[in-house]
Amino acid sequence: MYRRISSVVLMFAGLLSASLAWGQESRRKYTPPPPTATIKVTVLRSTNGKPIPNAAVVFHPMEGDRDKGALELKSDEDGKVTIDVIPVGDTVRLQVIADGWKTYGEDYKIDSDSKEIVVKMKRPTEQYSLYGDGHGTATSTTAPKGQSTSAKPSEQTPIPQ
């Protein structure tokens, strides 16, 4: 009886040591993630320097000419956004989109552990269109905000009654 119990114990111990040894060999070596930079973006009006809240600040990490994805954050009431997942040494394409403002885009090389970027947004200017006369020479029919492109009352055609 003792012989049977001792053989079961020895078999269990053998299996346990074999499984532990196998687990040691199959483990991957830990590779720490690369160091990341803290990037702070402030979105301001170019006209008076006031912050633009709720602007979409989009980070596009680049690998050569290839976009590796996009990370979008909204600016707070002070026009600020902070992100800390972009690796040091990478290039990031920054895009800022805000209602009533011209879209901003620029590439930045992240060469240190912190970077502060101030974006001064501009009002949209005349819109360019290729569709006017088919040759790309047509002028835009889009008027700046607050101005109308419709005919003046004296130039309007009277409605027949």
Sequence and secondary structure as in RCSB ss.txt:
>XXXX:A:sequence
MYRRISSVVLMFAGLLSASLAWGQESRRKYTPPPPTATIKVTVLRSTNGKPIPNAAVVFHPMEGDRDKGALELKS
DEDGKVTIDVIPVGDTVRLQVIADGWKTYGEDYKIDSDSKEIVVKMKRPTEQYSLYGDGHGTATSTTAPKGQSTS
AKPSEQTPIPQ
>XXXX:A:secstr
 HHHHHHHHHHHHHHHHHHHHHHHHH         EEEEEEEEEETTT  B TT EEEEEEEETTEE   EEEE 
 TTSEEEEEEEETT EEEEEEE TTS  EEEEEE  SSEEEEEEEE        S SSSSS        TT   S
  GGGS     
